[in-house]
Amino acid sequence: ALVELSQTLGAPLSQVYSVATFFKAFSLEPRGRHLINVCLGTACHVRGAVRVLEAIERELDIKASKTTKDLKFTLETVNCVGCCALGPVVIIDGEYYGQMKTDKVRALLENYT
């Protein structure tokens, strides 16, 4: 696909590849049906975002920046989503879930299976 895009745009393949790998919105790997973003900004971090991330990793049996084998979920981290008062925040398919706790993770993910 990158070669075809390079030819269509008349741009060097190296430039197309640079753009495709620089922006998180683009991916060269298959993504899951549901995109999960865990905010690791300062406010979320001090309120336990890392523990929430680890709970999600355990439930899905993947690490951040990976996709489940069944292509249902892709797990990513972000630096700040701008709703610090609600931290820790998890976003699934654009839906924000604030004040997330580790004991809420399983029930949240079950809504998307």
C-alpha positions as CSV (number, residue, x, y, z in Angstrom):
1,A,0.0,0.0,0.0
2,L,2.9,2.4,0.7
3,V,4.4,1.8,-2.7
4,E,1.1,2.4,-4.4
5,L,0.6,5.6,-2.4
6,S,4.1,6.7,-3.2
7,Q,3.5,6.3,-6.9
8,T,0.1,8.0,-6.7
9,L,1.4,11.0,-4.9
10,G,4.7,11.1,-6.8
11,A,6.5,11.2,-3.5
12,P,9.6,9.1,-2.6
13,L,8.7,5.9,-0.7
14,S,11.0,7.0,2.1
15,Q,8.9,10.1,2.7
16,V,5.6,8.2,2.7
17,Y,7.1,5.7,5.1
18,S,8.3,8.5,7.4
19,V,4.8,10.0,7.6
20,A,3.2,6.5,8.1
21,T,5.5,5.7,11.0
22,F,5.6,9.1,12.6
23,F,1.9,9.6,13.4
24,K,0.2,7.3,15.8
25,A,-3.0,7.6,13.7
26,F,-1.3,5.5,11.1
27,S,-0.2,1.9,11.6
28,L,1.7,-0.6,9.6
29,E,0.4,-3.4,11.8
30,P,-3.2,-4.7,11.8
31,R,-5.3,-2.9,14.5
32,G,-8.0,-4.4,16.6
33,R,-11.7,-3.6,16.2
34,H,-11.6,-1.7,19.4
35,L,-8.9,0.9,20.2
36,I,-8.1,1.3,23.9
37,N,-6.1,4.4,25.0
38,V,-4.9,4.7,28.6
39,C,-3.9,8.2,29.7
40,L,-0.5,8.3,31.4
41,G,-0.4,12.0,31.9
42,T,0.7,13.4,35.2
43,A,-2.7,13.7,36.8
44,C,-3.8,10.2,35.7
45,H,-0.4,8.7,36.6
46,V,-0.5,9.9,40.2
47,R,-4.1,8.5,40.5
48,G,-3.1,5.0,39.4
49,A,-3.1,4.9,35.6
50,V,-0.2,2.5,35.5
51,R,-2.0,0.0,37.7
52,V,-5.1,0.3,35.4
53,L,-2.9,-0.2,32.3
54,E,-1.4,-3.3,33.9
55,A,-4.8,-4.7,34.7
56,I,-5.9,-4.2,31.1
57,E,-2.7,-5.9,29.9
58,R,-3.4,-8.9,32.1
59,E,-7.1,-9.1,31.0
60,L,-6.2,-9.0,27.3
61,D,-2.9,-10.8,27.6
62,I,-1.0,-8.1,25.6
63,K,1.3,-5.2,26.4
64,A,0.8,-1.6,25.4
65,S,1.2,-0.9,21.7
66,K,0.1,-4.4,20.8
67,T,-3.1,-6.0,19.4
68,T,-4.8,-9.1,20.6
69,K,-4.4,-12.3,18.5
70,D,-8.1,-12.2,17.6
71,L,-7.8,-8.6,16.4
72,K,-10.5,-7.5,18.9
73,F,-8.4,-5.0,20.8
74,T,-5.4,-2.7,20.3
75,L,-4.0,-1.2,23.5
76,E,-2.2,2.2,23.4
77,T,-1.0,4.7,25.8
78,V,-1.4,8.5,25.5
79,N,0.3,11.3,27.4
80,C,-2.8,13.5,28.2
81,V,-6.4,13.5,27.0
82,G,-7.2,16.8,28.7
83,C,-9.7,15.7,31.3
84,C,-7.3,15.6,34.3
85,A,-10.0,15.9,36.9
86,L,-11.4,12.5,35.8
87,G,-8.2,10.6,36.0
88,P,-7.3,7.9,35.5
89,V,-9.0,7.9,32.1
90,V,-9.4,5.1,29.7
91,I,-10.8,5.7,26.2
92,I,-12.3,2.9,24.2
93,D,-13.4,3.8,20.6
94,G,-13.7,7.5,21.6
95,E,-15.8,6.8,24.7
96,Y,-14.2,8.3,27.8
97,Y,-14.2,6.4,31.1
98,G,-13.0,8.4,34.1
99,Q,-12.0,7.6,37.6
100,M,-11.1,4.1,36.3
101,K,-10.0,1.5,38.9
102,T,-8.4,-1.8,38.4
103,D,-11.5,-3.6,39.8
104,K,-13.6,-2.0,37.0
105,V,-11.4,-3.1,34.1
106,R,-12.9,-6.6,33.5
107,A,-16.5,-5.3,33.5
108,L,-15.6,-2.5,31.1
109,L,-13.9,-4.8,28.7
110,E,-16.8,-7.2,28.7
111,N,-18.9,-4.4,27.2
112,Y,-16.8,-4.7,24.1
113,T,-16.5,-8.5,23.6
